[in-house]
Amino acid sequence: MLQSTFYRRGETRTVGSDDWPGLIATGGYAAIIFDCDGTLVNSGEGHFRALQAAVNAQGASMDRAWYNARTGLDRKSTLDAFAQTISGDFDVSRAITQSIEAFQSVVHCVSAIPETVDLLRGLDAVFGRAVVTNAEKPVAEASLGAIDVLSCIDHLVTFSDGLPPKPAPDMFRLAAAKLDVSCTRVLVFEDSPQGVAAALAADMDVVLLLFDHVSDGR
């Protein structure tokens, strides 16, 4: 059983994955929104390899511990921060493009997180279902396609939609609008502090997944 923390309008309590269906059934929700990386998929290895390939192309190297300390950030913020750590020129735009392209070749590293994927697949059709992620659309589609859940969601909102990334609430609000539901009737599943902050700022309830390993959420 996967442990998690449930946040609802000032209430905070620990719940297990076995409790999730009960939360959904009794919470008055109209829609369930999932983060992608670190929530539905284990993708940290794939993202690190893709970023490493992109920075290597410019003669640099990204430390794994440095990357792990910044998971949850969008790609541009990660690479902007990386550029500040090295001497000489570093083309962030080029690295963004190359890392997105490189991810397609390492998507085989992606695996499903069973508890959340089973929940998504088992949701009653009465609930709207969306994924909101700081990843770009082609990256998110590749990850979700690798675990065969694209057909399980109604809407995919990504960094490619041109809104501020999490922890800003904008992408969650867009997803609620696409689902045609009030933000207060949405339950979000997340694995990162940025995602929790964004969902709470959007007036949504949140389940934060608790892992022993480092989050690779976006």
N, C-alpha and C positions, 0 to 999 in steps of 0.2 A: 504494500500500500504506500502510495506517495503522499508525503506530508505537505501541507500548504497552510497559508494564512489567509483568512477571509476578512475582507474589509467591506463594511456596509454602514454608511451614514453614522460614523462615530463608533461603530462596533468593530472590534478586532478579536478574532478567535482562531485557534488552530483547528483545522479540519483535515481529514484524510481523503484520499481520492474516492474511497467508498461512500463518503458523505456527499459528494458532488451531485449525484442525481437527486437527492433529497433537497439540496439547496435550490436547484433549478425548479423542481416541482412545486416548492412552497414559496418561492421568492417573488412571484408575480412578474417574472421576466417575459419579455416578448422576443428577445434575441440574445444570442451568445456570440461573443467575439473572442477570437484567439489571436495571440501573437504567433509568429511563425518560428523563428530560430530560438531554440532553447525551450519552447513550449510545445510545439507539435513535432519539431525535428531536432535531432542532435546534428548540428552542422558546423560546430566550431572548428573542427579539423579542416573541413573544406574551405571555410572562409579564411583561415590562417594560410593555407597553402596558396590560395588565390592572391591574397595580399602579398605574401612573400614573393611570389612569382613576379608581381607587378613592381615591387620595389627593387628586386634583383635586376630587373631590366634596366634600372637606372643606376646600377652599381652600388645599391644599398642593401642592408639586411635588417629584417625586423625580428626583434627578440620575442620569443614566445611568452615569456612572463610579462613583458610590456604590453603585448596584445591582450593577454588574459585580463589585465587590470582595466582594460577599456572596452570590454565586450558590453553590448547594449547600446553603444554609440552607432550612429549612422556611418556609412563608409567615408563620406567627405570629412566629417569631424575627426574620425580616426586618422585619416591620411593627413589632414591639416596638422594634427598634433604630432604625427610622426615627422613631418617636414621640419618641425621646430627642434627635433632632436639630432639632426645631422648637419654637417657643414656642407657648404656648396649648394648648388641649385637642385631643386627637386620639383618636378612638374606634377602637381596634385591631380590636375584634370586628366593627364595621360595615365597616371596610376589608377584612377577611378575606372576609366574605360578598360584598361588592360586587366584589372582585377575582376571586373564583371565578366569579361570574356573568358578569363582563366577559370572562373568558377564552373562554367559549363563542362569543363574537362575533368573536374574533380567532384562532380555532384554524386558520383558513386559512393563518396564518403558519408553521405547523408543517410541517417537512419531515423525511424519513427520513435517517438516517445509513446509507449503503449497506452498509458493511462489516459492521456489527452486525446490521442487518435481514436481510441475505442469510444471515448465520450462523444467526440465529434460524429463518428460514424453512426452512433446509436441514438442521436438526438431525434426527437419526434419532429415531423415536418412542420408542426405548428410554430416552431421557433425559427426566426431568421438566423442565418449563420454567416459570419464574415471573418476574414483574417485581416489584421492591421499590422503592418511591419515597417520598420525603418529600412529594410532592404529595398532594392530596386525591383521593378516588376519582373524583368526576365530572371533575376536571381530567385525571387520568391516562387515564381511559377516552376522553375527547375526543381527547387526543393520540395514543393508540394506535389509536383508530378512524380518525383522519385519515390514518394511514399503513397502515391495513388489516392490522394484526397481532394484533388481539384474539383471533382464532380460533387463533393459533399458541401461546398460553400456556395453561397449566393453572390457574395461580393468580395473582391480583393482590393484593399486600399494599401498603397505602397508609397515609398519616397518619391517614386516617379510621378505621383499625382501633383507634385509641386507645392505641397504644404510643409510647414515646419515639422521636423521630426520630433518624436518623443524625446523629452518629456512634455513638449507642447501637446495640448489636447486636440488639436485640429483634425488629425487623421481619424481619431475615434468619433468625433462629431460628424465627419463626413460619412463614415460607415453607418452611423445611426440614421442619417438622412437617406442614404441609399436603401437601407432596410425599412425606411418609413416607420421608425419607432422612436419613442422618447428616450433620451439618454438615461433617464432614471429607471428605465425598464430593461437595461442591458447589464449582463454579467460578463466580465472580461476575465480571461485566463492569461496570465503573464508570468515571466520569470525574472524580470529585471526591475531595479528601482525606477529607472526612467519610464518603463511601461506602466508601473503602478501609479506613479505621479501623474502621468498623462491621463489615465483612465479616471482617477479620482477628480482631477481638474475638470473632466468632462461630465462629472456628476454620475458616474457609473460605479457599480459595485465591482470588486476585484477579488480574484483568487490568485495569490502569489505562490508559485511552485517553489518548494524548498528542496534543493539538491545538496548532496555532499560535495559534488564536483563544482567547478567554476561554471557560472552561467555563460551560455553563448548567445544570449538573447539579443534581438534587434527589433 
